[in-house]
Amino acid sequence: MVDFVDGTAFNHEQGNRARKLFAAVVLAALDDAIADDKKYGNGPEQIARWARSRDGREVLSCAGIDPNERVVSGLMEFVSKGVRTSVALSREESERRMAQEQAEAA
């Protein structure tokens, strides 16, 4: 019984690691699309094409993201903002956005 529990916990951890790996691939695809947007001006179209492709849908699914049109439009909106994922996920950016929203509400 203990071996079964250890095996299940190990498999769960492996699944979480794989999901994080695929999430990193999605973030890299977003960064590539942002770079394309700055260089060629077609970033949102590039990320939409990737997300709708068979490989893109597979990567999104493995990352735990449902590959539907709402997700594709969200990815396109994120790319059109032009903020790189490392900056968008940082604490400083989060605090700056919160301060801006509070200032707009007041």
HUQUIDA-V29214 format. One record per pair of residues at least 6 apart in sequence whose ideal C-beta (glycine too) atoms are under 7 Angstrom apart, sorted by the first residue. I is the first residue (numbers start at 1). J is the second residue. Records with the same first field share a line. If there is no record, write none. Layout:
I: J ; J
This chain:
18: 62
19: 62 ; 63 ; 64
22: 59 ; 62 ; 63
23: 63
25: 59
26: 59 ; 60 ; 63 ; 65
27: 85
29: 47 ; 50
30: 47 ; 75 ; 78 ; 79 ; 85
31: 84 ; 85
33: 43 ; 46 ; 47 ; 79
34: 43 ; 79 ; 82 ; 84
36: 42 ; 43 ; 46
37: 43 ; 44 ; 79 ; 82
38: 82
43: 79
44: 76 ; 79 ; 80
47: 75 ; 76 ; 79
48: 72 ; 76
50: 56
51: 60 ; 67 ; 71 ; 72 ; 75
52: 72
57: 67
60: 67 ; 71
61: 67
65: 71
87: 93
